[in-house]
Amino acid sequence: MTTDEPAAWEYHTLRPPREATKKEASDPVAELNELGAEGWELVTTVEYTGGGTKYLVLKRPRDAATDTQ
């Protein structure tokens, strides 16, 4: 059975960890894999003005059974 209601999403942001120089991001693959296993999907990045990734934005379907709104 399908409904005409739009999908409800929840969002999560991840800040890529910085290397010792604070100028280069570490590879966040381990944390991304953990989040992926929990149902999160990477949808976009938020960049610093002048370059560089500030945040990774992820989403997953909101579970209506646990939705408190």
N, C-alpha and C positions, 0 to 999 in steps of 0.2 A: 504494500500500500504506500502511496506517495502522498505528500501534502504540498500545499501551495505556499507554505511558510518559507521565508528565506532562511538559509543556513545561518546558524548562530556560531560565531567564532570566539575563541579566547586567544589572547596574544601574549607573547613572552619576548623579552629582549635579552640579548647576550652581548656583553662587551668583550671583544677579543682581548686576551691577556697580552701584556706588553713585555718585550724582552728587556734585558738589563739596561739598554740604552734608552728605553722608553720611546723610541722612534719606530720600532718595527714590531708588528704584532706576531705573537706566537701562533702556531697552527692550532685552531680550536677543534680539530677533528674528533678527539675523544669525547669532549662535551657535546658536540653536535650529534655524534652517534648515540650517546645516552639519551639526548632529547628526542632524537628520531625514534628510538625504541619506545618512548613514551607517547608517540603520536604527533610530535611537533614537526612542522615543515617550514624550511627557510623560505621566506617570501620576498625579502628585500634587505638592503643595507641602508644605514644612515651614515653619510660621509661627513667628515670635517670640511669646513670651508678651506680650500687649498689642497685637499686630497687626504686620503687615509680613511679607514673604516672606523667609525665611532661605535656603532651598534649593529648587530645582526637582529633582524626582526623575524620571529617565527609565529606560526599560527597552527591551531588544531580545532576540529569541531568541538563546540561546547557540548558537554554531556547534559542533556535535559534532566536526567535523573538526579544529578548533583548540582544543578543550577540553583543558586540561592536568590536570584533576582526575581 
